[in-house]
Amino acid sequence: MLPNEKEVIDFIERSKHLVNFSMIAKKFDIKNTTVSDIVDSLEKKKLVFVEKIGGQKIVMVKEKWKEARLQ
């Protein structure tokens, strides 16, 4: 069963570390392509921000991203 957007956002917010696509896929037992679809939808709604760092795509909730950039 696919996670809904709220479940994905909750997972990202509760994480004490930066979250990448693979971590989301593992948590919900789904493929990275499915994670990409969900995250794309969240990005369009301006709920999350994706930053490419090295070979990874890091996903952060908008408020959390702003806090991390200020530190």
N, C-alpha and C positions, 0 to 999 in steps of 0.2 A: 504494500500500500504506500502510495506517495505521501510525503509530508506536505502539510499545507504551508503557506507562506509564514504564518504566525509561528509555527513550530520551528522553522528554519531561523527566523529572526531571534526567537527565544534562545535557541542553541548558540547562536553567534554572541548574543548579549551575555549569556552565562559563562561563556568560555573565558578562562583566565589568560589565554594565549591568543595570538593571532590565528584566525581560522582560514584555511584554504579550501578549495573545491574538494580535494580528496578527503579531508576530515569530515566535511558535510556528507559526502557520499558514503563513507564508512559508517558514520553515526546512524544514517537512515537506511543503510543497505540498498543504495541506489547507484546508478552509473554516473560518472562525471558529466556525461552529456545531459542527463536529467537535471543535475545540479545546475549546469549552465543555463538551462531553460528557466528554472525557478529563479535563479539569481538575476537573469536578464529581466524578468518580469518585475522583480523587486527594484532593480535599477531604474526601470522606466517609471516606476511609482515614486522614485527618489527616496526610497527607504534605506538603501544600502549603497556603499561605494566599493568599487573593486580597484585594487592597486596591483599592478604587476611588479613583483619583486623577484628578480632573477628569473627562474622558470616557473614560479608559482603565482597564482592569482589569489590575493588575500582579500577576504570579504569582511567589511566592517559596517556596522549600523552607523548611520550618518552622525549622530551625536557622539558616539564613541570615537569615530574617525577624527572629529574636530579636536577632541580632548588629546588624542595621541599626537596630533600634529603640533599642538601647543607646548608639549613637554620637551 
